[in-house]
Amino acid sequence: MVYFEINHLGFNCGTRKSKCPKYPKYCMSCLKKKLKELGFEADSNLEVFELDSYERHLQVEREIIWQKFVDVLNIRHIIIMDKESGLKLLNYSISGAEIDADLLTGFIQANITFSESDTVSPNDSIYNKDNQFYEFQYQNFNILLKNGEFVRICLILDQNASDNMRTDVKQFLLEYEELFHDEITNFKKSGIFNVENMIEYLIDSFNVKLVFPLTLAHSIAPNILEKINQNQIPKAIFNLAKELLVSKPFFFVNNLLNRVKKIVNLEANIILYEIHQMVENNVFVSTNLEIVASNLEMREETISEKVAKFKPISSILSSNSGIEDLQINFDDMNILSASKMIREFVKKGKNAEKTLAYQIAEKEYKKAHYIAREFNIKEDINKISQMVLDLEKKEKQLELDFAIEAGENAEKNEDYLNSINYYQKALKILEGFLIFNVSDSRIKKLKKKIIRLREEI
């Protein structure tokens, strides 16, 4: 049988290729005829793909999602206006770009009135009768307009609209006027417009969630998690998302996309498709920037409270004001008292180092180093500098050992994407930390492993 996909909808032709004398030359005209019989209208934006296999079907899906992502990145602002009066009904900013919506709607109405007047020749008109769109420039943006029966939709874009975007806008307008017909009718009568549920519908229609800050859902269905763990790419995406969330309470699709691309040479649309699937399955959920800002504020307050609660007894040892207190006390200090204080800090640093509390040790050594520099005690400056350098080497060695071990464990479990991720971290330590020799054989070994694992994928 010949099977076609029409703008994401499947249509079974019902005829075998070998038995159809018109295949493939007249497939398009035959398909349009059958669609017309079913009540469909086929215009110039109609896209038709013949699918020979599941792989081709998946490829088409990925291309569609990628185009939707590119389109939503292009949108800066969406405004819905009353077609007759030009009044603004709904105003939604996607990028946070500052646009005076009232000024813009007035500008739009004036341009449309002018373009539709008898004094304008067809060649000068900004109105495209073939696809029924208005397109023109406003400041540094591109404007795309489409009239419905009662309302007009306006998209403020960075670049010219794609054919896919025009198709989406036409579909949105048809569905919007049908879905919110009562609200539009009420506005015509009373001048009051109720936008309840409209923003959510707008977000879903134009895939705006793909540019929202994302986080992990509090609960994920067991069958979804099982499915993720059975496939290397979704599993790696899931784990890398958790890594990104360690430093921030949110991440963006682009952050995650670029992070995965650094690990494995996959086309961006393949990775995006898997991320999109996780968004659709509510593994990744969107949150608005106001909530993110509020959470960050609360997090900072909690950290401040903990620091205050567990502040060291001596004000000199306070991580926030230790150096300031040392500066204040310098006037009353001599070389003997300075040397005594240096020894105290070094001793505390060594004790912390023995218990593997390297960060605490580093702070104590730096305090000692600061005093030594202020009093120009060269012997202590050199000695403490070497101690700090040795400490950094120990820290990096621990990180390196962990990364290599984690990479090897992931490789044994055939979790190749996570294995590459850990090996790359190990490689970054070896190449970026000057204490390690550039000709270290482990660098070459790790690079070979990464290449081999990428081939496995």
C-alpha positions as CSV (number, residue, x, y, z in Angstrom):
1,M,0.0,0.0,0.0
2,V,1.1,3.6,-0.5
3,Y,0.9,5.6,2.7
4,F,1.2,9.4,2.9
5,E,1.6,11.9,5.7
6,I,-0.3,15.2,5.3
7,N,0.8,17.9,7.8
8,H,1.1,15.3,10.5
9,L,-2.0,13.4,9.6
10,G,-1.8,9.9,8.0
11,F,-3.7,8.9,4.8
12,N,-3.8,5.4,3.5
13,C,-4.1,5.5,-0.3
14,G,-5.3,1.9,-0.4
15,T,-3.5,1.0,-3.6
16,R,-0.3,-1.0,-4.1
17,K,2.6,0.8,-6.0
18,S,2.9,-2.1,-8.5
19,K,-0.8,-2.0,-9.4
20,C,-1.1,1.8,-9.8
21,P,-0.2,3.0,-13.3
22,K,-0.3,6.6,-12.0
23,Y,2.3,6.1,-9.3
24,P,4.3,8.3,-8.5
25,K,3.8,11.0,-11.1
26,Y,0.1,11.7,-10.4
27,C,0.0,11.0,-6.7
28,M,-0.3,14.6,-5.6
29,S,-3.2,15.5,-7.9
30,C,-4.9,12.2,-7.1
31,L,-4.5,12.8,-3.4
32,K,-5.9,16.4,-3.6
33,K,-8.9,15.0,-5.5
34,K,-9.6,12.4,-2.7
35,L,-9.1,15.0,0.0
36,K,-11.6,17.3,-1.8
37,E,-14.1,14.4,-1.9
38,L,-13.6,14.1,1.9
39,G,-14.3,17.8,2.4
40,F,-10.7,19.0,2.8
41,E,-9.3,22.1,1.2
42,A,-5.7,21.8,-0.2
43,D,-3.8,25.1,-0.6
44,S,-0.3,26.0,-1.6
45,N,1.0,25.3,1.9
46,L,0.0,21.7,1.8
47,E,3.0,19.4,2.6
48,V,2.8,15.7,1.6
49,F,5.4,13.0,2.4
50,E,5.4,9.4,1.3
51,L,6.5,7.2,4.2
52,D,8.2,3.9,3.3
53,S,9.2,2.9,6.9
54,Y,9.0,3.7,10.6
55,E,12.5,5.3,10.3
56,R,11.2,7.7,7.7
57,H,8.2,8.5,9.8
58,L,10.4,9.2,12.8
59,Q,12.6,11.4,10.6
60,V,9.6,13.5,9.5
61,E,8.5,13.8,13.2
62,R,11.9,15.1,14.2
63,E,12.0,17.6,11.3
64,I,8.5,18.9,12.4
65,I,9.5,19.3,16.0
66,W,12.8,21.0,15.0
67,Q,10.9,23.5,12.8
68,K,8.5,24.3,15.6
69,F,11.4,25.0,17.9
70,V,13.0,27.3,15.3
71,D,9.7,29.0,14.8
72,V,9.1,29.7,18.5
73,L,12.6,31.0,18.9
74,N,11.7,33.5,16.1
75,I,8.6,34.9,17.9
76,R,9.0,37.9,20.2
77,H,5.5,38.9,20.8
78,I,1.9,37.8,20.0
79,I,-1.0,40.2,19.8
80,I,-4.6,39.4,19.1
81,M,-6.7,42.4,17.9
82,D,-10.4,43.1,17.1
83,K,-10.5,43.0,13.3
84,E,-13.0,45.9,13.0
85,S,-11.7,48.4,15.5
86,G,-8.1,47.4,15.8
87,L,-8.3,47.3,19.6
88,K,-5.9,45.0,21.4
89,L,-7.6,42.0,22.9
90,L,-4.7,39.8,24.0
91,N,-1.1,40.8,24.5
92,Y,1.5,38.1,25.1
93,S,5.3,38.5,25.3
94,I,7.5,35.5,24.7
95,S,11.0,36.9,24.9
96,G,10.5,39.8,27.3
97,A,11.2,42.3,24.5
98,E,9.7,45.7,25.4
99,I,7.1,46.6,22.8
100,D,4.4,49.2,23.2
101,A,1.4,47.1,22.2
102,D,-1.0,50.1,22.0
103,L,1.3,52.0,19.8
104,L,1.9,48.9,17.6
105,T,-1.8,48.1,17.2
106,G,-2.4,51.7,16.1
107,F,0.5,51.5,13.6
108,I,-0.9,48.2,12.3
109,Q,-4.4,49.5,11.8
110,A,-3.1,52.6,10.0
111,N,-0.9,50.4,7.7
112,I,-3.8,48.0,6.9
113,T,-6.3,50.8,6.2
114,F,-3.7,52.4,3.9
115,S,-2.9,49.2,2.1
116,E,-6.5,48.4,1.5
117,S,-7.4,51.9,0.2
118,D,-8.0,52.5,-3.5
119,T,-5.0,54.8,-3.7
120,V,-2.5,52.0,-3.3
121,S,-1.5,49.9,-6.3
122,P,-1.3,46.1,-6.0
123,N,2.5,46.3,-6.4
124,D,2.8,48.7,-3.4
125,S,0.5,46.8,-1.2
126,I,1.8,44.9,1.9
127,Y,-1.1,42.5,1.6
128,N,-0.3,39.2,0.0
129,K,-3.6,37.9,-1.6
130,D,-2.1,34.5,-2.3
131,N,-1.7,33.5,1.3
132,Q,-3.8,36.2,2.9
133,F,-1.0,37.6,5.1
134,Y,0.2,41.1,5.8
135,E,3.9,41.4,6.2
136,F,6.0,44.5,7.0
137,Q,8.7,46.0,9.2
138,Y,8.3,47.6,12.6
139,Q,11.4,49.1,14.3
140,N,13.9,46.1,14.1
141,F,11.2,43.5,13.9
142,N,9.2,41.7,11.2
143,I,5.4,41.8,11.5
144,L,3.2,38.9,10.3
145,L,-0.5,39.5,10.3
146,K,-3.5,37.3,9.5
147,N,-7.1,38.2,9.5
148,G,-9.8,35.9,10.7
149,E,-13.6,36.5,10.6
150,F,-13.6,38.5,13.8
151,V,-10.1,39.0,15.0
152,R,-6.6,39.6,13.7
153,I,-3.5,37.9,14.9
154,C,-0.1,39.7,14.9
155,L,3.2,38.0,15.4
156,I,6.3,40.2,16.1
157,L,9.3,38.2,14.7
158,D,13.1,38.5,14.5
159,Q,13.2,37.0,11.0
160,N,10.7,36.4,8.2
161,A,8.1,33.8,9.0
162,S,8.6,30.2,7.7
163,D,5.9,28.4,5.6
164,N,5.4,26.2,8.6
165,M,4.7,29.2,10.8
166,R,2.1,30.6,8.3
167,T,0.3,27.2,8.3
168,D,0.3,27.2,12.1
169,V,-1.0,30.7,12.3
170,K,-3.9,29.9,9.9
171,Q,-4.8,26.8,11.9
172,F,-4.6,28.7,15.1
173,L,-6.9,31.5,13.9
174,L,-9.6,29.0,12.7
175,E,-9.5,27.1,16.0
176,Y,-9.3,30.2,18.2
177,E,-12.4,31.9,16.7
178,E,-14.4,28.7,17.1
179,L,-13.2,27.9,20.6
180,F,-13.6,31.4,22.0
181,H,-16.6,32.4,19.9
182,D,-18.7,33.3,22.9
183,E,-16.0,35.6,24.4
184,I,-15.5,37.4,21.0
185,T,-19.3,37.8,20.6
186,N,-19.6,39.2,24.2
187,F,-16.8,41.7,23.4
188,K,-18.7,42.9,20.4
189,K,-21.8,43.6,22.6
190,S,-20.3,44.8,25.9
191,G,-16.7,45.9,25.1
192,I,-15.5,43.5,27.8
193,F,-13.1,40.7,26.8
194,N,-12.4,37.7,29.1
195,V,-9.0,36.2,28.4
196,E,-9.3,33.2,30.8
197,N,-7.7,30.0,29.4
198,M,-6.5,31.9,26.2
199,I,-2.9,32.3,27.3
200,E,-2.6,28.6,28.0
201,Y,-4.2,27.8,24.6
202,L,-1.7,30.2,22.9
203,I,1.2,28.6,24.6
204,D,0.2,25.1,23.5
205,S,-0.6,26.2,19.9
206,F,2.8,27.8,19.3
207,N,4.9,25.4,21.4
208,V,6.0,28.2,23.7
209,K,6.9,25.7,26.4
210,L,10.0,24.9,24.4
211,V,11.5,28.3,25.4
212,F,10.3,28.3,29.0
213,P,12.6,27.5,31.9
214,L,12.2,23.8,32.6
215,T,12.7,21.6,35.7
216,L,12.0,17.9,36.6
217,A,8.5,17.0,37.6
218,H,8.0,16.1,41.3
219,S,6.6,12.7,40.3
220,I,7.1,10.7,37.1
221,A,5.0,7.7,36.1
222,P,7.0,4.4,36.6
223,N,6.2,3.2,33.0
224,I,7.7,6.5,31.6
225,L,10.8,6.1,33.8
226,E,11.2,2.5,32.7
227,K,10.9,3.6,29.0
228,I,13.6,6.3,29.6
229,N,16.0,3.9,31.1
230,Q,15.7,1.4,28.2
231,N,17.0,3.9,25.7
232,Q,20.5,5.5,25.9
233,I,19.6,8.9,24.5
234,P,16.6,9.7,26.7
235,K,18.5,8.2,29.7
236,A,21.5,10.5,29.1
237,I,19.2,13.5,28.6
238,F,17.4,12.8,31.9
239,N,20.7,12.4,33.8
240,L,22.2,15.6,32.2
241,A,19.1,17.5,33.1
242,K,19.6,16.5,36.8
243,E,23.2,17.7,36.6
244,L,22.1,21.1,35.3
245,L,19.6,21.4,38.1
246,V,22.3,21.0,40.7
247,S,23.6,24.5,40.1
248,K,20.3,26.1,39.2
249,P,16.6,25.3,39.9
250,F,15.9,25.4,36.1
251,F,17.4,24.9,32.7
252,F,16.5,25.8,29.1
253,V,16.1,23.4,26.2
254,N,19.1,25.0,24.5
255,N,21.3,24.4,27.5
256,L,20.4,20.7,27.6
257,L,20.6,20.4,23.8
258,N,24.1,21.8,23.6
259,R,25.2,19.7,26.6
260,V,24.1,16.5,25.0
261,K,25.7,17.5,21.6
262,K,29.1,17.9,23.4
263,I,28.9,14.2,24.5
264,V,27.8,12.6,21.3
265,N,27.7,13.5,17.6
266,L,24.0,13.4,17.0
267,E,22.0,15.7,14.9
268,A,20.3,18.4,16.9
269,N,16.8,17.5,15.7
270,I,17.2,13.9,17.1
271,I,18.1,15.3,20.5
272,L,15.4,17.9,20.5
273,Y,12.8,15.3,19.6
274,E,13.7,13.2,22.7
275,I,13.6,16.4,24.9
276,H,10.2,17.3,23.3
277,Q,8.9,13.8,24.2
278,M,9.9,14.3,27.8
279,V,8.1,17.7,27.8
280,E,5.0,16.0,26.3
281,N,5.2,13.2,28.9
282,N,5.6,15.7,31.8
283,V,9.0,14.5,32.7
284,F,10.2,18.1,32.2
285,V,7.7,20.7,33.3
286,S,7.8,24.4,32.6
287,T,7.9,27.1,35.2
288,N,7.6,30.9,34.7
289,L,10.5,33.3,35.4
290,E,8.6,34.9,38.3
291,I,8.5,31.6,40.2
292,V,12.2,30.9,39.4
293,A,13.1,34.4,40.7
294,S,11.1,33.8,43.9
295,N,12.7,30.3,44.4
296,L,16.2,31.8,44.0
297,E,15.4,34.5,46.5
298,M,14.2,31.9,49.1
299,R,17.2,29.7,48.4
300,E,19.6,32.6,49.1
301,E,17.8,33.5,52.3
302,T,18.0,29.9,53.5
303,I,21.7,29.8,52.8
304,S,22.2,33.0,54.6
305,E,20.3,31.7,57.6
306,K,22.5,28.5,57.7
307,V,25.7,30.5,57.5
308,A,24.6,32.8,60.3
309,K,23.5,29.7,62.4
310,F,26.8,27.9,62.1
311,K,29.2,30.9,62.1
312,P,32.6,30.2,63.7
313,I,33.2,31.5,67.2
314,S,36.1,33.7,66.1
315,S,35.0,36.6,63.9
316,I,38.4,36.3,62.1
317,L,37.3,32.9,60.8
318,S,34.0,34.1,59.3
319,S,34.1,33.4,55.6
320,N,32.3,36.7,54.9
321,S,34.2,39.1,57.1
322,G,37.4,37.3,58.0
323,I,39.7,39.3,55.7
324,E,38.1,42.6,56.8
325,D,38.8,41.8,60.5
326,L,42.3,40.8,59.7
327,Q,42.8,44.2,58.0
328,I,41.4,46.0,61.0
329,N,43.8,44.2,63.4
330,F,46.9,44.8,61.3
331,D,47.7,48.1,63.0
332,D,48.0,46.3,66.3
333,M,50.1,43.4,64.9
334,N,53.8,42.9,64.5
335,I,55.7,40.2,62.6
336,L,55.8,37.9,65.7
337,S,52.0,38.1,66.2
338,A,51.5,37.8,62.5
339,S,53.6,34.6,62.3
340,K,51.8,33.2,65.3
341,M,48.4,33.7,63.5
342,I,49.8,32.2,60.3
343,R,50.8,29.1,62.2
344,E,47.3,28.8,63.7
345,F,45.6,29.1,60.3
346,V,48.1,26.6,58.7
347,K,47.5,24.1,61.6
348,K,43.7,24.3,61.2
349,G,44.2,23.9,57.4
350,K,46.3,20.8,57.9
351,N,43.7,19.3,60.3
352,A,40.9,19.9,57.8
353,E,43.0,18.4,55.0
354,K,43.5,15.2,57.0
355,T,39.8,14.7,57.2
356,L,39.5,15.4,53.4
357,A,37.7,18.7,54.2
358,Y,39.6,20.4,51.4
359,Q,37.4,23.5,51.0
360,I,37.8,24.4,54.7
361,A,41.6,23.7,54.4
362,E,41.8,26.0,51.4
363,K,40.2,28.8,53.2
364,E,42.5,28.5,56.2
365,Y,45.6,28.4,53.9
366,K,44.4,31.5,52.0
367,K,44.0,33.5,55.2
368,A,47.5,32.5,56.3
369,H,48.8,33.4,52.8
370,Y,47.0,36.8,53.0
371,I,48.7,37.7,56.3
372,A,52.1,36.5,55.0
373,R,51.7,38.8,52.0
374,E,50.7,41.8,54.1
375,F,53.8,41.5,56.2
376,N,56.0,40.3,53.3
377,I,57.1,37.1,55.0
378,K,58.5,35.5,51.9
379,E,59.3,32.2,53.4
380,D,55.7,31.7,54.5
381,I,54.4,33.1,51.2
382,N,56.3,30.4,49.2
383,K,55.5,27.6,51.7
384,I,51.8,28.3,51.8
385,S,51.6,28.8,48.1
386,Q,53.0,25.3,47.6
387,M,50.5,23.9,50.2
388,V,47.6,25.5,48.3
389,L,48.9,24.1,45.0
390,D,49.3,20.6,46.5
391,L,45.8,20.8,48.0
392,E,44.4,21.7,44.6
393,K,46.2,18.7,43.1
394,K,44.6,16.4,45.7
395,E,41.1,17.9,45.0
396,K,41.5,17.4,41.2
397,Q,42.9,13.9,41.7
398,L,39.8,12.9,43.7
399,E,37.5,14.4,41.0
400,L,39.6,12.6,38.3
401,D,39.4,9.2,40.1
402,F,35.7,9.6,40.6
403,A,35.0,10.6,36.9
404,I,37.1,7.7,35.5
405,E,35.5,5.2,37.8
406,A,32.0,6.4,37.1
407,G,32.8,6.3,33.3
408,E,34.0,2.8,33.5
409,N,31.0,1.6,35.5
410,A,28.6,3.3,33.0
411,E,30.6,1.6,30.1
412,K,30.3,-1.8,31.8
413,N,26.5,-1.3,32.0
414,E,26.5,-0.3,28.3
415,D,25.3,3.2,29.3
416,Y,27.6,4.7,26.7
417,L,26.3,8.3,26.7
418,N,26.8,8.7,30.5
419,S,30.1,7.0,30.1
420,I,31.2,9.5,27.5
421,N,30.0,12.3,29.8
422,Y,32.2,11.1,32.7
423,Y,35.2,10.5,30.5
424,Q,34.9,14.0,29.1
425,K,34.9,15.4,32.6
426,A,38.1,13.4,33.4
427,L,39.6,14.6,30.1
428,K,38.8,18.2,31.0
429,I,40.6,17.8,34.4
430,L,43.7,16.3,32.7
431,E,43.9,18.9,29.9
432,G,42.9,21.9,32.0
433,F,44.8,21.5,35.2
434,L,48.5,22.5,34.7
435,I,49.8,20.2,37.4
436,F,49.1,17.2,35.1
437,N,51.5,16.5,32.3
438,V,50.2,17.4,28.8
439,S,51.7,14.1,27.5
440,D,49.9,12.1,30.2
441,S,49.0,8.7,28.5
442,R,45.6,8.9,30.1
443,I,44.6,11.8,27.9
444,K,45.2,9.7,24.7
445,K,43.5,6.7,26.3
446,L,40.3,8.7,27.2
447,K,40.1,10.2,23.8
448,K,40.2,6.8,22.2
449,K,37.5,5.5,24.5
450,I,35.2,8.4,23.7
451,I,35.7,7.9,19.9
452,R,35.0,4.1,20.3
453,L,31.9,4.7,22.5
454,R,30.5,7.2,20.0
455,E,30.9,4.6,17.3
456,E,29.0,2.1,19.5
457,I,26.1,4.6,19.7
